[in-house]
Each structure stands twice: as C-alpha cells, then as structure tokens.
C-alpha cells in the first residue's frame, strides 16, 4: 500500500524541492514533461491532470504550485520559462515537520527520481 500525502500541492512542492541542492535551473516545460512521464509509475502523482497537445504536456496543478513556490521565495522565475531553486531549506523543514517520516522519505525518493530524469532529458 502506497503512502500518499493528502495534499497534491505538497506532493508537487516536495518533488520540486526535496531533491534539489539549490541553484538548479528547471525549464518549466520539462517539469511538466517529466512529471507526466512519472505519473503512470508513481501513485503520489495520480491526482495530477495533464493536457497533452502533440508532444507538450501541461498541468494547471503544477503551474499553480510553481507560482506559489515563487511567491514564497523557494523558486525564482527567470526569463519567464526557467525556475531556479533558491530557498528549498524552508520548504524541506516544513515538510519534514508536517509529514510522517515514512511519507517524507517516499517523497524525497520521488524527488530524487524526478531530478535524475530531468538530468537525462537535459543531457547533463
């Protein structure tokens, strides 16, 4: 049985920040694409809805979380299409305090898989 935090925005926020070292530049369309690719293999992502047009994936849920993280100072949006991870420690501490240890570890592992896939897509 999978452990899934009830709040989808916490899941997306955790995936975008927990595996980050800080300073990562995330191309916004790639965030959508990688999470869309991960969705069939991860129950945590089951609640995310995507619009797929050709080879472009888009999720309003993800876009809203990115805006919220930018408003909190966790991400900084540059050039309108790149999010730079700035203050992930704030969110890490909050999620660590709110989520049970087992959920936090599963979310951290999912975040690390996200960054591994993102690195493969960007050729890094």
Secondary structure, DSSP 8 states (H G I E B T S, - for coil): -----S-HHHHHHHHHHTT--S--EEEHHHHHHHHHHHHTT-GGGTT---EEETTEEE-HHHHHHHHHHHHHTSEEEETTTEEEE--HHHHHHHHHHHS-HHHHHHHHHHHHHHHHHHHHHHT-
